[in-house]
């Protein structure tokens, strides 16, 4: 039996890159989660900038630097998950990788820092260009993005909206489905039941929310009864 304390919190993620032991933060996002019965904490969206960036900059920077130093991380990508609650910020996960919520697409789109190319150059022994990284400051970044990792209710997919139609909505720069027409969606237990994803950017939080809602209005996975199976995700 595994027993853990429960800490009421908002989840955030810190994505960055370490150069000679110093962490450079590229983005701090809100990691929005949902519960499905006994299955808790299933991620359904990432959103930048985090609502906690403005008020907790010093704390986030200090914890990121301390974590990097204590674990002896010298070079390469970092992805830290943190929990923001009444007792302050606690580190939940430490990983030396690019995040799994399509940060390889959203971070270059937002910052101009091609973290995926940096990663492939790094692991293949090629020189890594740090020019854009060293001049980037996550707290000075303009623009917003939402990575919607959407789910669907159980049923057989009989019709899907053409992703190209969704790509024509202002601000949408990537759409992908994980299940095809004719496949069956099961009960939501973990991230493997995600139906697909779409990535949206906007100049401000209001514009971002409006664009995400517009995608959900048009997004269709119809079951055998013609019912739309898509579960609408949140935007903070």
Biotite code that builds the C-alpha atoms (Angstrom):
import biotite.structure as struc

atoms = struc.array([
    struc.Atom([0.000, 0.000, 0.000], chain_id="A", res_id=1, res_name="UNK", atom_name="CA", element="C"),
    struc.Atom([1.271, 3.454, -0.953], chain_id="A", res_id=2, res_name="UNK", atom_name="CA", element="C"),
    struc.Atom([0.128, 6.337, 1.259], chain_id="A", res_id=3, res_name="UNK", atom_name="CA", element="C"),
    struc.Atom([0.670, 10.003, 0.409], chain_id="A", res_id=4, res_name="UNK", atom_name="CA", element="C"),
    struc.Atom([-0.353, 13.300, 1.981], chain_id="A", res_id=5, res_name="UNK", atom_name="CA", element="C"),
    struc.Atom([-2.887, 15.338, 0.019], chain_id="A", res_id=6, res_name="UNK", atom_name="CA", element="C"),
    struc.Atom([-1.993, 19.000, -0.456], chain_id="A", res_id=7, res_name="UNK", atom_name="CA", element="C"),
    struc.Atom([-4.832, 21.229, -1.771], chain_id="A", res_id=8, res_name="UNK", atom_name="CA", element="C"),
    struc.Atom([-3.244, 23.186, -4.582], chain_id="A", res_id=9, res_name="UNK", atom_name="CA", element="C"),
    struc.Atom([-3.089, 24.747, -8.003], chain_id="A", res_id=10, res_name="UNK", atom_name="CA", element="C"),
    struc.Atom([-0.567, 22.979, -10.232], chain_id="A", res_id=11, res_name="UNK", atom_name="CA", element="C"),
    struc.Atom([2.006, 24.873, -12.256], chain_id="A", res_id=12, res_name="UNK", atom_name="CA", element="C"),
    struc.Atom([4.805, 23.733, -14.532], chain_id="A", res_id=13, res_name="UNK", atom_name="CA", element="C"),
    struc.Atom([8.201, 25.333, -15.066], chain_id="A", res_id=14, res_name="UNK", atom_name="CA", element="C"),
    struc.Atom([9.818, 24.641, -18.446], chain_id="A", res_id=15, res_name="UNK", atom_name="CA", element="C"),
    struc.Atom([13.377, 25.713, -19.098], chain_id="A", res_id=16, res_name="UNK", atom_name="CA", element="C"),
    struc.Atom([16.946, 24.856, -19.924], chain_id="A", res_id=17, res_name="UNK", atom_name="CA", element="C"),
    struc.Atom([20.037, 24.602, -17.731], chain_id="A", res_id=18, res_name="UNK", atom_name="CA", element="C"),
    struc.Atom([23.345, 26.005, -18.951], chain_id="A", res_id=19, res_name="UNK", atom_name="CA", element="C"),
    struc.Atom([26.425, 25.292, -16.806], chain_id="A", res_id=20, res_name="UNK", atom_name="CA", element="C"),
    struc.Atom([24.275, 24.740, -13.728], chain_id="A", res_id=21, res_name="UNK", atom_name="CA", element="C"),
    struc.Atom([22.089, 27.825, -14.127], chain_id="A", res_id=22, res_name="UNK", atom_name="CA", element="C"),
    struc.Atom([18.407, 27.370, -14.928], chain_id="A", res_id=23, res_name="UNK", atom_name="CA", element="C"),
    struc.Atom([16.861, 29.618, -17.561], chain_id="A", res_id=24, res_name="UNK", atom_name="CA", element="C"),
    struc.Atom([13.050, 29.627, -17.292], chain_id="A", res_id=25, res_name="UNK", atom_name="CA", element="C"),
    struc.Atom([11.198, 29.638, -20.613], chain_id="A", res_id=26, res_name="UNK", atom_name="CA", element="C"),
    struc.Atom([7.583, 29.372, -19.427], chain_id="A", res_id=27, res_name="UNK", atom_name="CA", element="C"),
    struc.Atom([5.483, 28.925, -16.290], chain_id="A", res_id=28, res_name="UNK", atom_name="CA", element="C"),
    struc.Atom([2.062, 27.469, -17.063], chain_id="A", res_id=29, res_name="UNK", atom_name="CA", element="C"),
    struc.Atom([-1.044, 26.542, -15.142], chain_id="A", res_id=30, res_name="UNK", atom_name="CA", element="C"),
    struc.Atom([-1.488, 22.770, -15.316], chain_id="A", res_id=31, res_name="UNK", atom_name="CA", element="C"),
    struc.Atom([-5.256, 22.395, -15.296], chain_id="A", res_id=32, res_name="UNK", atom_name="CA", element="C"),
    struc.Atom([-6.501, 19.019, -14.076], chain_id="A", res_id=33, res_name="UNK", atom_name="CA", element="C"),
    struc.Atom([-9.768, 17.131, -13.871], chain_id="A", res_id=34, res_name="UNK", atom_name="CA", element="C"),
    struc.Atom([-11.093, 14.225, -11.817], chain_id="A", res_id=35, res_name="UNK", atom_name="CA", element="C"),
    struc.Atom([-12.969, 11.193, -13.132], chain_id="A", res_id=36, res_name="UNK", atom_name="CA", element="C"),
    struc.Atom([-14.380, 9.167, -10.289], chain_id="A", res_id=37, res_name="UNK", atom_name="CA", element="C"),
    struc.Atom([-11.501, 7.750, -8.271], chain_id="A", res_id=38, res_name="UNK", atom_name="CA", element="C"),
    struc.Atom([-9.036, 8.919, -10.932], chain_id="A", res_id=39, res_name="UNK", atom_name="CA", element="C"),
    struc.Atom([-7.783, 12.342, -9.855], chain_id="A", res_id=40, res_name="UNK", atom_name="CA", element="C"),
    struc.Atom([-5.374, 14.909, -11.229], chain_id="A", res_id=41, res_name="UNK", atom_name="CA", element="C"),
    struc.Atom([-5.775, 14.066, -14.932], chain_id="A", res_id=42, res_name="UNK", atom_name="CA", element="C"),
    struc.Atom([-4.303, 16.919, -16.963], chain_id="A", res_id=43, res_name="UNK", atom_name="CA", element="C"),
    struc.Atom([-6.715, 18.515, -19.447], chain_id="A", res_id=44, res_name="UNK", atom_name="CA", element="C"),
    struc.Atom([-4.928, 21.767, -20.345], chain_id="A", res_id=45, res_name="UNK", atom_name="CA", element="C"),
    struc.Atom([-1.837, 23.935, -19.949], chain_id="A", res_id=46, res_name="UNK", atom_name="CA", element="C"),
    struc.Atom([-2.109, 27.707, -20.048], chain_id="A", res_id=47, res_name="UNK", atom_name="CA", element="C"),
    struc.Atom([0.471, 30.501, -20.235], chain_id="A", res_id=48, res_name="UNK", atom_name="CA", element="C"),
    struc.Atom([1.063, 32.728, -18.427], chain_id="A", res_id=49, res_name="UNK", atom_name="CA", element="C"),
    struc.Atom([0.254, 31.071, -15.130], chain_id="A", res_id=50, res_name="UNK", atom_name="CA", element="C"),
    struc.Atom([-2.061, 33.071, -12.902], chain_id="A", res_id=51, res_name="UNK", atom_name="CA", element="C"),
    struc.Atom([0.634, 32.693, -10.220], chain_id="A", res_id=52, res_name="UNK", atom_name="CA", element="C"),
    struc.Atom([3.505, 34.235, -12.184], chain_id="A", res_id=53, res_name="UNK", atom_name="CA", element="C"),
    struc.Atom([2.904, 37.827, -11.178], chain_id="A", res_id=54, res_name="UNK", atom_name="CA", element="C"),
    struc.Atom([2.642, 37.302, -7.429], chain_id="A", res_id=55, res_name="UNK", atom_name="CA", element="C"),
    struc.Atom([5.192, 34.507, -6.933], chain_id="A", res_id=56, res_name="UNK", atom_name="CA", element="C"),
    struc.Atom([8.057, 35.318, -9.285], chain_id="A", res_id=57, res_name="UNK", atom_name="CA", element="C"),
    struc.Atom([10.742, 35.357, -6.577], chain_id="A", res_id=58, res_name="UNK", atom_name="CA", element="C"),
    struc.Atom([9.541, 32.073, -5.046], chain_id="A", res_id=59, res_name="UNK", atom_name="CA", element="C"),
    struc.Atom([9.300, 30.274, -8.396], chain_id="A", res_id=60, res_name="UNK", atom_name="CA", element="C"),
    struc.Atom([12.755, 31.434, -9.473], chain_id="A", res_id=61, res_name="UNK", atom_name="CA", element="C"),
    struc.Atom([14.364, 30.490, -6.142], chain_id="A", res_id=62, res_name="UNK", atom_name="CA", element="C"),
    struc.Atom([12.772, 27.017, -6.014], chain_id="A", res_id=63, res_name="UNK", atom_name="CA", element="C"),
    struc.Atom([13.767, 26.352, -9.633], chain_id="A", res_id=64, res_name="UNK", atom_name="CA", element="C"),
    struc.Atom([17.380, 27.341, -8.954], chain_id="A", res_id=65, res_name="UNK", atom_name="CA", element="C"),
    struc.Atom([17.515, 25.376, -5.689], chain_id="A", res_id=66, res_name="UNK", atom_name="CA", element="C"),
    struc.Atom([16.037, 22.235, -7.267], chain_id="A", res_id=67, res_name="UNK", atom_name="CA", element="C"),
    struc.Atom([18.477, 22.435, -10.155], chain_id="A", res_id=68, res_name="UNK", atom_name="CA", element="C"),
    struc.Atom([21.439, 22.857, -7.832], chain_id="A", res_id=69, res_name="UNK", atom_name="CA", element="C"),
    struc.Atom([20.454, 20.175, -5.299], chain_id="A", res_id=70, res_name="UNK", atom_name="CA", element="C"),
    struc.Atom([19.938, 17.549, -8.012], chain_id="A", res_id=71, res_name="UNK", atom_name="CA", element="C"),
    struc.Atom([23.190, 18.478, -9.743], chain_id="A", res_id=72, res_name="UNK", atom_name="CA", element="C"),
    struc.Atom([21.616, 19.276, -13.098], chain_id="A", res_id=73, res_name="UNK", atom_name="CA", element="C"),
    struc.Atom([24.336, 20.931, -15.196], chain_id="A", res_id=74, res_name="UNK", atom_name="CA", element="C"),
    struc.Atom([22.976, 21.145, -18.743], chain_id="A", res_id=75, res_name="UNK", atom_name="CA", element="C"),
    struc.Atom([19.862, 20.300, -20.714], chain_id="A", res_id=76, res_name="UNK", atom_name="CA", element="C"),
    struc.Atom([16.069, 20.700, -20.560], chain_id="A", res_id=77, res_name="UNK", atom_name="CA", element="C"),
    struc.Atom([14.096, 20.809, -17.316], chain_id="A", res_id=78, res_name="UNK", atom_name="CA", element="C"),
    struc.Atom([10.414, 20.312, -16.610], chain_id="A", res_id=79, res_name="UNK", atom_name="CA", element="C"),
    struc.Atom([9.323, 20.837, -13.000], chain_id="A", res_id=80, res_name="UNK", atom_name="CA", element="C"),
    struc.Atom([5.782, 20.429, -11.699], chain_id="A", res_id=81, res_name="UNK", atom_name="CA", element="C"),
    struc.Atom([4.970, 22.459, -8.589], chain_id="A", res_id=82, res_name="UNK", atom_name="CA", element="C"),
    struc.Atom([1.977, 22.709, -6.261], chain_id="A", res_id=83, res_name="UNK", atom_name="CA", element="C"),
    struc.Atom([0.841, 26.171, -5.101], chain_id="A", res_id=84, res_name="UNK", atom_name="CA", element="C"),
    struc.Atom([-1.118, 26.104, -1.849], chain_id="A", res_id=85, res_name="UNK", atom_name="CA", element="C"),
    struc.Atom([-1.547, 27.629, 1.600], chain_id="A", res_id=86, res_name="UNK", atom_name="CA", element="C"),
    struc.Atom([1.863, 26.324, 2.750], chain_id="A", res_id=87, res_name="UNK", atom_name="CA", element="C"),
    struc.Atom([3.660, 27.835, -0.229], chain_id="A", res_id=88, res_name="UNK", atom_name="CA", element="C"),
    struc.Atom([5.038, 26.134, -3.333], chain_id="A", res_id=89, res_name="UNK", atom_name="CA", element="C"),
    struc.Atom([6.032, 22.466, -3.146], chain_id="A", res_id=90, res_name="UNK", atom_name="CA", element="C"),
    struc.Atom([7.852, 20.528, -5.868], chain_id="A", res_id=91, res_name="UNK", atom_name="CA", element="C"),
    struc.Atom([5.809, 17.606, -7.177], chain_id="A", res_id=92, res_name="UNK", atom_name="CA", element="C"),
    struc.Atom([7.886, 16.312, -10.109], chain_id="A", res_id=93, res_name="UNK", atom_name="CA", element="C"),
    struc.Atom([11.394, 16.846, -11.424], chain_id="A", res_id=94, res_name="UNK", atom_name="CA", element="C"),
    struc.Atom([12.247, 15.799, -14.977], chain_id="A", res_id=95, res_name="UNK", atom_name="CA", element="C"),
    struc.Atom([15.134, 16.461, -17.366], chain_id="A", res_id=96, res_name="UNK", atom_name="CA", element="C"),
    struc.Atom([13.012, 16.535, -20.498], chain_id="A", res_id=97, res_name="UNK", atom_name="CA", element="C"),
    struc.Atom([10.648, 18.646, -22.564], chain_id="A", res_id=98, res_name="UNK", atom_name="CA", element="C"),
    struc.Atom([7.119, 18.616, -21.153], chain_id="A", res_id=99, res_name="UNK", atom_name="CA", element="C"),
    struc.Atom([4.497, 16.306, -22.624], chain_id="A", res_id=100, res_name="UNK", atom_name="CA", element="C"),
    struc.Atom([1.804, 18.956, -23.240], chain_id="A", res_id=101, res_name="UNK", atom_name="CA", element="C"),
    struc.Atom([3.280, 19.887, -26.640], chain_id="A", res_id=102, res_name="UNK", atom_name="CA", element="C"),
    struc.Atom([5.825, 22.302, -25.194], chain_id="A", res_id=103, res_name="UNK", atom_name="CA", element="C"),
    struc.Atom([7.997, 21.434, -28.209], chain_id="A", res_id=104, res_name="UNK", atom_name="CA", element="C"),
    struc.Atom([5.414, 23.407, -30.230], chain_id="A", res_id=105, res_name="UNK", atom_name="CA", element="C"),
    struc.Atom([4.071, 26.018, -27.813], chain_id="A", res_id=106, res_name="UNK", atom_name="CA", element="C"),
    struc.Atom([7.408, 27.254, -26.464], chain_id="A", res_id=107, res_name="UNK", atom_name="CA", element="C"),
    struc.Atom([8.928, 27.983, -29.908], chain_id="A", res_id=108, res_name="UNK", atom_name="CA", element="C"),
    struc.Atom([5.660, 29.618, -31.011], chain_id="A", res_id=109, res_name="UNK", atom_name="CA", element="C"),
    struc.Atom([5.607, 31.832, -27.907], chain_id="A", res_id=110, res_name="UNK", atom_name="CA", element="C"),
    struc.Atom([9.287, 32.590, -27.326], chain_id="A", res_id=111, res_name="UNK", atom_name="CA", element="C"),
    struc.Atom([11.170, 31.899, -30.552], chain_id="A", res_id=112, res_name="UNK", atom_name="CA", element="C"),
    struc.Atom([13.364, 29.449, -28.603], chain_id="A", res_id=113, res_name="UNK", atom_name="CA", element="C"),
    struc.Atom([13.342, 26.155, -30.532], chain_id="A", res_id=114, res_name="UNK", atom_name="CA", element="C"),
    struc.Atom([13.649, 23.854, -27.547], chain_id="A", res_id=115, res_name="UNK", atom_name="CA", element="C"),
    struc.Atom([13.130, 20.715, -29.657], chain_id="A", res_id=116, res_name="UNK", atom_name="CA", element="C"),
    struc.Atom([16.076, 21.537, -31.936], chain_id="A", res_id=117, res_name="UNK", atom_name="CA", element="C"),
    struc.Atom([18.147, 22.327, -28.849], chain_id="A", res_id=118, res_name="UNK", atom_name="CA", element="C"),
    struc.Atom([17.250, 18.911, -27.442], chain_id="A", res_id=119, res_name="UNK", atom_name="CA", element="C"),
    struc.Atom([18.095, 16.992, -30.613], chain_id="A", res_id=120, res_name="UNK", atom_name="CA", element="C"),
    struc.Atom([21.392, 18.880, -30.994], chain_id="A", res_id=121, res_name="UNK", atom_name="CA", element="C"),
    struc.Atom([22.200, 18.282, -27.331], chain_id="A", res_id=122, res_name="UNK", atom_name="CA", element="C"),
    struc.Atom([21.644, 14.514, -27.397], chain_id="A", res_id=123, res_name="UNK", atom_name="CA", element="C"),
    struc.Atom([23.479, 14.051, -30.701], chain_id="A", res_id=124, res_name="UNK", atom_name="CA", element="C"),
    struc.Atom([26.544, 15.973, -29.554], chain_id="A", res_id=125, res_name="UNK", atom_name="CA", element="C"),
    struc.Atom([26.094, 18.943, -31.874], chain_id="A", res_id=126, res_name="UNK", atom_name="CA", element="C"),
    struc.Atom([26.715, 22.527, -30.695], chain_id="A", res_id=127, res_name="UNK", atom_name="CA", element="C"),
    struc.Atom([23.590, 23.968, -29.072], chain_id="A", res_id=128, res_name="UNK", atom_name="CA", element="C"),
    struc.Atom([22.679, 27.567, -29.891], chain_id="A", res_id=129, res_name="UNK", atom_name="CA", element="C"),
    struc.Atom([21.809, 29.468, -26.708], chain_id="A", res_id=130, res_name="UNK", atom_name="CA", element="C"),
    struc.Atom([21.462, 32.941, -28.237], chain_id="A", res_id=131, res_name="UNK", atom_name="CA", element="C"),
    struc.Atom([17.669, 33.206, -27.977], chain_id="A", res_id=132, res_name="UNK", atom_name="CA", element="C"),
    struc.Atom([17.591, 31.343, -24.670], chain_id="A", res_id=133, res_name="UNK", atom_name="CA", element="C"),
    struc.Atom([20.007, 33.701, -22.922], chain_id="A", res_id=134, res_name="UNK", atom_name="CA", element="C"),
    struc.Atom([18.039, 36.804, -23.881], chain_id="A", res_id=135, res_name="UNK", atom_name="CA", element="C"),
    struc.Atom([14.620, 35.372, -23.005], chain_id="A", res_id=136, res_name="UNK", atom_name="CA", element="C"),
    struc.Atom([12.760, 36.199, -19.788], chain_id="A", res_id=137, res_name="UNK", atom_name="CA", element="C"),
    struc.Atom([9.492, 34.361, -19.160], chain_id="A", res_id=138, res_name="UNK", atom_name="CA", element="C"),
    struc.Atom([8.181, 37.265, -17.089], chain_id="A", res_id=139, res_name="UNK", atom_name="CA", element="C"),
    struc.Atom([8.667, 39.678, -19.980], chain_id="A", res_id=140, res_name="UNK", atom_name="CA", element="C"),
    struc.Atom([7.049, 37.463, -22.602], chain_id="A", res_id=141, res_name="UNK", atom_name="CA", element="C"),
    struc.Atom([4.037, 38.891, -24.384], chain_id="A", res_id=142, res_name="UNK", atom_name="CA", element="C"),
    struc.Atom([1.204, 36.724, -25.616], chain_id="A", res_id=143, res_name="UNK", atom_name="CA", element="C"),
    struc.Atom([-0.828, 33.864, -24.204], chain_id="A", res_id=144, res_name="UNK", atom_name="CA", element="C"),
    struc.Atom([-1.365, 30.243, -25.194], chain_id="A", res_id=145, res_name="UNK", atom_name="CA", element="C"),
    struc.Atom([-3.579, 27.342, -24.246], chain_id="A", res_id=146, res_name="UNK", atom_name="CA", element="C"),
    struc.Atom([-2.778, 23.686, -24.907], chain_id="A", res_id=147, res_name="UNK", atom_name="CA", element="C"),
    struc.Atom([-6.137, 21.918, -24.710], chain_id="A", res_id=148, res_name="UNK", atom_name="CA", element="C"),
    struc.Atom([-5.763, 18.160, -24.139], chain_id="A", res_id=149, res_name="UNK", atom_name="CA", element="C"),
    struc.Atom([-9.404, 17.295, -24.626], chain_id="A", res_id=150, res_name="UNK", atom_name="CA", element="C"),
    struc.Atom([-11.368, 14.191, -23.658], chain_id="A", res_id=151, res_name="UNK", atom_name="CA", element="C"),
    struc.Atom([-14.588, 12.602, -24.894], chain_id="A", res_id=152, res_name="UNK", atom_name="CA", element="C"),
    struc.Atom([-17.379, 10.614, -23.306], chain_id="A", res_id=153, res_name="UNK", atom_name="CA", element="C"),
    struc.Atom([-17.512, 6.829, -23.966], chain_id="A", res_id=154, res_name="UNK", atom_name="CA", element="C"),
    struc.Atom([-18.808, 5.666, -27.321], chain_id="A", res_id=155, res_name="UNK", atom_name="CA", element="C"),
    struc.Atom([-17.871, 4.790, -30.896], chain_id="A", res_id=156, res_name="UNK", atom_name="CA", element="C"),
    struc.Atom([-16.674, 7.657, -33.090], chain_id="A", res_id=157, res_name="UNK", atom_name="CA", element="C"),
    struc.Atom([-18.878, 7.794, -36.187], chain_id="A", res_id=158, res_name="UNK", atom_name="CA", element="C"),
    struc.Atom([-17.905, 11.280, -37.401], chain_id="A", res_id=159, res_name="UNK", atom_name="CA", element="C"),
    struc.Atom([-15.076, 13.722, -36.718], chain_id="A", res_id=160, res_name="UNK", atom_name="CA", element="C"),
    struc.Atom([-14.692, 17.381, -37.603], chain_id="A", res_id=161, res_name="UNK", atom_name="CA", element="C"),
    struc.Atom([-11.949, 17.900, -40.180], chain_id="A", res_id=162, res_name="UNK", atom_name="CA", element="C"),
    struc.Atom([-8.937, 19.335, -38.263], chain_id="A", res_id=163, res_name="UNK", atom_name="CA", element="C"),
    struc.Atom([-8.214, 21.655, -41.191], chain_id="A", res_id=164, res_name="UNK", atom_name="CA", element="C"),
    struc.Atom([-11.483, 23.483, -40.490], chain_id="A", res_id=165, res_name="UNK", atom_name="CA", element="C"),
    struc.Atom([-10.411, 24.095, -36.902], chain_id="A", res_id=166, res_name="UNK", atom_name="CA", element="C"),
    struc.Atom([-7.007, 25.321, -38.069], chain_id="A", res_id=167, res_name="UNK", atom_name="CA", element="C"),
    struc.Atom([-8.749, 28.183, -39.882], chain_id="A", res_id=168, res_name="UNK", atom_name="CA", element="C"),
    struc.Atom([-9.907, 29.681, -36.571], chain_id="A", res_id=169, res_name="UNK", atom_name="CA", element="C"),
    struc.Atom([-7.805, 32.709, -35.573], chain_id="A", res_id=170, res_name="UNK", atom_name="CA", element="C"),
    struc.Atom([-4.976, 31.789, -33.215], chain_id="A", res_id=171, res_name="UNK", atom_name="CA", element="C"),
    struc.Atom([-5.149, 28.009, -33.691], chain_id="A", res_id=172, res_name="UNK", atom_name="CA", element="C"),
    struc.Atom([-1.750, 26.704, -34.779], chain_id="A", res_id=173, res_name="UNK", atom_name="CA", element="C"),
    struc.Atom([-2.024, 22.938, -34.287], chain_id="A", res_id=174, res_name="UNK", atom_name="CA", element="C"),
    struc.Atom([-4.787, 20.314, -34.022], chain_id="A", res_id=175, res_name="UNK", atom_name="CA", element="C"),
    struc.Atom([-4.392, 16.565, -33.621], chain_id="A", res_id=176, res_name="UNK", atom_name="CA", element="C"),
    struc.Atom([-6.621, 13.557, -32.868], chain_id="A", res_id=177, res_name="UNK", atom_name="CA", element="C"),
    struc.Atom([-5.540, 10.421, -30.990], chain_id="A", res_id=178, res_name="UNK", atom_name="CA", element="C"),
    struc.Atom([-8.523, 8.312, -32.067], chain_id="A", res_id=179, res_name="UNK", atom_name="CA", element="C"),
    struc.Atom([-9.906, 7.791, -35.561], chain_id="A", res_id=180, res_name="UNK", atom_name="CA", element="C"),
    struc.Atom([-13.399, 7.312, -36.958], chain_id="A", res_id=181, res_name="UNK", atom_name="CA", element="C"),
    struc.Atom([-14.686, 3.850, -36.071], chain_id="A", res_id=182, res_name="UNK", atom_name="CA", element="C"),
    struc.Atom([-12.671, 3.562, -32.863], chain_id="A", res_id=183, res_name="UNK", atom_name="CA", element="C"),
    struc.Atom([-14.297, 3.389, -29.459], chain_id="A", res_id=184, res_name="UNK", atom_name="CA", element="C"),
    struc.Atom([-13.635, 5.779, -26.601], chain_id="A", res_id=185, res_name="UNK", atom_name="CA", element="C"),
    struc.Atom([-13.622, 4.205, -23.139], chain_id="A", res_id=186, res_name="UNK", atom_name="CA", element="C"),
    struc.Atom([-14.075, 5.557, -19.636], chain_id="A", res_id=187, res_name="UNK", atom_name="CA", element="C"),
    struc.Atom([-11.590, 8.213, -18.527], chain_id="A", res_id=188, res_name="UNK", atom_name="CA", element="C"),
    struc.Atom([-8.967, 6.700, -16.225], chain_id="A", res_id=189, res_name="UNK", atom_name="CA", element="C"),
    struc.Atom([-5.784, 8.539, -17.192], chain_id="A", res_id=190, res_name="UNK", atom_name="CA", element="C"),
    struc.Atom([-4.149, 10.575, -19.958], chain_id="A", res_id=191, res_name="UNK", atom_name="CA", element="C"),
    struc.Atom([-4.275, 7.681, -22.449], chain_id="A", res_id=192, res_name="UNK", atom_name="CA", element="C"),
    struc.Atom([-7.996, 8.373, -22.955], chain_id="A", res_id=193, res_name="UNK", atom_name="CA", element="C"),
    struc.Atom([-7.329, 11.865, -24.338], chain_id="A", res_id=194, res_name="UNK", atom_name="CA", element="C"),
    struc.Atom([-9.251, 12.226, -27.587], chain_id="A", res_id=195, res_name="UNK", atom_name="CA", element="C"),
    struc.Atom([-6.856, 14.789, -29.018], chain_id="A", res_id=196, res_name="UNK", atom_name="CA", element="C"),
    struc.Atom([-5.408, 18.258, -28.605], chain_id="A", res_id=197, res_name="UNK", atom_name="CA", element="C"),
    struc.Atom([-5.386, 21.745, -30.038], chain_id="A", res_id=198, res_name="UNK", atom_name="CA", element="C"),
    struc.Atom([-3.018, 24.658, -29.450], chain_id="A", res_id=199, res_name="UNK", atom_name="CA", element="C"),
    struc.Atom([-4.220, 28.255, -29.439], chain_id="A", res_id=200, res_name="UNK", atom_name="CA", element="C"),
    struc.Atom([-2.519, 31.624, -28.935], chain_id="A", res_id=201, res_name="UNK", atom_name="CA", element="C"),
    struc.Atom([-3.895, 35.091, -28.241], chain_id="A", res_id=202, res_name="UNK", atom_name="CA", element="C"),
    struc.Atom([-2.750, 38.584, -27.343], chain_id="A", res_id=203, res_name="UNK", atom_name="CA", element="C"),
    struc.Atom([-4.502, 38.552, -23.970], chain_id="A", res_id=204, res_name="UNK", atom_name="CA", element="C"),
    struc.Atom([-6.458, 36.240, -21.676], chain_id="A", res_id=205, res_name="UNK", atom_name="CA", element="C"),
    struc.Atom([-9.833, 37.388, -22.979], chain_id="A", res_id=206, res_name="UNK", atom_name="CA", element="C"),
    struc.Atom([-8.928, 36.777, -26.627], chain_id="A", res_id=207, res_name="UNK", atom_name="CA", element="C"),
    struc.Atom([-7.446, 33.390, -25.738], chain_id="A", res_id=208, res_name="UNK", atom_name="CA", element="C"),
    struc.Atom([-10.580, 32.273, -23.914], chain_id="A", res_id=209, res_name="UNK", atom_name="CA", element="C"),
    struc.Atom([-12.799, 33.396, -26.785], chain_id="A", res_id=210, res_name="UNK", atom_name="CA", element="C"),
    struc.Atom([-10.734, 31.440, -29.313], chain_id="A", res_id=211, res_name="UNK", atom_name="CA", element="C"),
    struc.Atom([-10.672, 28.263, -27.217], chain_id="A", res_id=212, res_name="UNK", atom_name="CA", element="C"),
    struc.Atom([-14.430, 28.434, -26.789], chain_id="A", res_id=213, res_name="UNK", atom_name="CA", element="C"),
    struc.Atom([-14.852, 28.905, -30.541], chain_id="A", res_id=214, res_name="UNK", atom_name="CA", element="C"),
    struc.Atom([-12.861, 25.720, -31.202], chain_id="A", res_id=215, res_name="UNK", atom_name="CA", element="C"),
    struc.Atom([-15.002, 23.761, -28.753], chain_id="A", res_id=216, res_name="UNK", atom_name="CA", element="C"),
    struc.Atom([-18.128, 25.113, -30.450], chain_id="A", res_id=217, res_name="UNK", atom_name="CA", element="C"),
    struc.Atom([-16.974, 23.622, -33.772], chain_id="A", res_id=218, res_name="UNK", atom_name="CA", element="C"),
    struc.Atom([-15.198, 20.483, -32.501], chain_id="A", res_id=219, res_name="UNK", atom_name="CA", element="C"),
    struc.Atom([-17.223, 17.323, -33.179], chain_id="A", res_id=220, res_name="UNK", atom_name="CA", element="C"),
    struc.Atom([-16.792, 13.642, -32.378], chain_id="A", res_id=221, res_name="UNK", atom_name="CA", element="C"),
    struc.Atom([-20.271, 12.204, -33.005], chain_id="A", res_id=222, res_name="UNK", atom_name="CA", element="C"),
    struc.Atom([-21.307, 8.803, -31.645], chain_id="A", res_id=223, res_name="UNK", atom_name="CA", element="C"),
    struc.Atom([-23.721, 6.290, -33.191], chain_id="A", res_id=224, res_name="UNK", atom_name="CA", element="C"),
    struc.Atom([-26.676, 8.363, -31.927], chain_id="A", res_id=225, res_name="UNK", atom_name="CA", element="C"),
    struc.Atom([-25.378, 11.622, -33.397], chain_id="A", res_id=226, res_name="UNK", atom_name="CA", element="C"),
    struc.Atom([-24.423, 12.975, -29.966], chain_id="A", res_id=227, res_name="UNK", atom_name="CA", element="C"),
    struc.Atom([-21.267, 15.051, -29.656], chain_id="A", res_id=228, res_name="UNK", atom_name="CA", element="C"),
    struc.Atom([-18.871, 13.152, -27.370], chain_id="A", res_id=229, res_name="UNK", atom_name="CA", element="C"),
    struc.Atom([-16.431, 16.037, -26.783], chain_id="A", res_id=230, res_name="UNK", atom_name="CA", element="C"),
    struc.Atom([-15.981, 17.230, -23.198], chain_id="A", res_id=231, res_name="UNK", atom_name="CA", element="C"),
    struc.Atom([-15.361, 20.976, -23.116], chain_id="A", res_id=232, res_name="UNK", atom_name="CA", element="C"),
    struc.Atom([-12.163, 21.953, -21.337], chain_id="A", res_id=233, res_name="UNK", atom_name="CA", element="C"),
    struc.Atom([-11.516, 24.980, -19.095], chain_id="A", res_id=234, res_name="UNK", atom_name="CA", element="C"),
    struc.Atom([-9.716, 28.268, -19.638], chain_id="A", res_id=235, res_name="UNK", atom_name="CA", element="C"),
    struc.Atom([-8.632, 30.282, -16.593], chain_id="A", res_id=236, res_name="UNK", atom_name="CA", element="C"),
])
